[in-house]
């Protein structure tokens, strides 16, 4: 088949059923495909440290050439990542008003912007100036709907213009953080848009300070519809800060208490902070004692994963049990929630 002979309607239909990576490969076939594929290619962008997969012969050469020769023959992940990100900037900023507007989902990783600094031929630290042009990209990303910030604390701390550009995004609807600190959340207080979905994954940080930063998000709390907090102890800190999220309908709490035994607290009365919740998902959640005050009048869906000894005592329309081995806990949960439908899932 002569791909160059396909008309634009056919190309548009093909592109509509492909993922951005597949669309990028398709765009290399001919000029007609490139023009149609560009909006799809730029619709979902992830910027992360690129680690190439070396063939066995290349790994053997790295071992036999020595460090200096191997670096010259095989660029480091930082060098490859810098080339790729520089190419991305050059592409979208060449026609910024049009191409940046194609962005719908953006996932930057802090590791993508790490650049080593040297003194006297030895590495002495890191700097993050590679992220500076991202502020220019975001200023034109008027249609960006989803933003997933992964380990971006140091980047946002050293590049304040990036935080200003994030706060100015007009159409942000889904927002997630992985391992944020206060600097990663500070721009929320000035955000022009109010995302409806928020996901926080915190590995090791001051949860009280994070909760204060999260609650200071202006109109953020009033419009939020879906909230995922990991670990669940961050939710305890949010409640302690006196936050109220009246519009939250979906609440997800993830906690692996076996690894964090000192977070085995009673489930606080979430009805005060999340009065409108209809779907509750608890992953690995464990409480030292049940608190029946934590009951809503009714839940549409309750999902428990890993363990079922959760202090929920209200009627549930649909109970989803995911990979729970203790059937005694499952039966007790059924007794307390009286579900109309029960679904047990072994893998998810």
Residue, then its C-alpha position, 0 to 999 in steps of 0.5 A: x500500500x502506498x501510504x503517501x496516497x492516503x487522504x487526510x480523512x483516512x490518516x485522521x482516522x488511523x491516528x485517532x486509534x493509535x497511542x502517541x508513541x505509535x503515532x510518532x513512529x507513524x509520522x516518520x512514514x511520510x509528510x502527510x502523516x506527520x502533519x496529521x499526527x503532530x497534535x496527537x504526538x504532543x497531546x501526551x508528553x512525559x519527560x523523564x531520565x532516559x536509560x537506553x537498553x544496551x545490547x549484550x555486545x555494547x555492555x561488554x564493550x563498556x566493561x572492556x573500554x574503560x570508563x573514559x572510552x566507554x563514556x565517549x562511545x556511549x553517552x550517559x543517560x543525562x546526556x541523552x535526556x538533555x538531547x531529547x528535552x532540548x529537541x522537545x523545546x526546539x520543536x514546540x517553541x518553534x511554533x509555540x502558540x499552536x504546538x504548545x496548545x496541543x498539550x493535554x497531558x504532561x508528566x515531568x520527572x525531576x530526574x529529567x532536569x538534573x544536570x551535574x556540575x563540575x569543579x576541577x574535573x570532578x562532579x560537585x553537585x547538580x543544577x536544574x537550569x534545564x527546566x527553565x524553558x519549560x516555563x515558556x512551554x507552560x505559558x502557551x499550554x492553554x489546553x493542558x488538562x492533566x499535570x503529573x509532577x513527579x519528584x519536582x521539589x528541587x526543580x520548583x525550588x530553584x526555578x521559581x518562574x516554573x511555579x509561576x507558569x504552573x499557577x497560570x495554567x487556565x484549564x487544569x483539571x487533573x493534578x497529581x504529585x509524587x513525593x512533593x514537599x512544600x515548594x512543589x505545592x506552594x504554587x497551588x495557593x495562586x492557581x488560576x484553575x481549580x483541578x477536580x482530581x488530585x493525587x498525592x503520593x508522599x514517601x517521606x516528608x513533613x505531613x503536617x506542613x504538606x497538609x497546610x500547603x495543600x489546604x492553602x490552595x485557594x478555590x482548590x478545595x471547593x471544586x475538588x471531586x476526586x482525592x487520592x492520598x498516599x500514605x493515608x496518614x496524610x489524610x489525618x494531617x489534612x483533617x488536623x489542619x481543619x480542611x473541608x472538601x465539600x465537593x469530593x465524591x471519590x476518596x482514595x486512601x493508600x497505606x501499607x501499615x505493615x511497613x509503617x506500624x506507627x501510623x496505625x491510628x483510628x480512622x478519623x471522622x472523615x464525614x466532617x472533611x469529606x461530607x459528600x463522598x460516594x466512592x471510598x477506596x482503601x488500599x492496605x489501610x489498617x486502624x487500631x480501633x474502629x470509629x463508627x463516627x466515620x460512617x457516611x449515610x450510604x456509599x455507592x462503592x466501597x473498595x478494599x484492597x489487601x485487607x478488609x478489617x477497616x472501620x466502615x459502618x454504613x450501608x454500601x451498594x457495591x462492595x469490591x474486595x481486591x486480593x483479601x486473604x482473610x475471609x473472616x474480615x470480609x464476612x465481618x465487613x459484609x455484616x457491617x455494610x450490608x452491600x447489595x452487590x459484592x465483587x471479589x477480585x484476585x488481580x487488578 
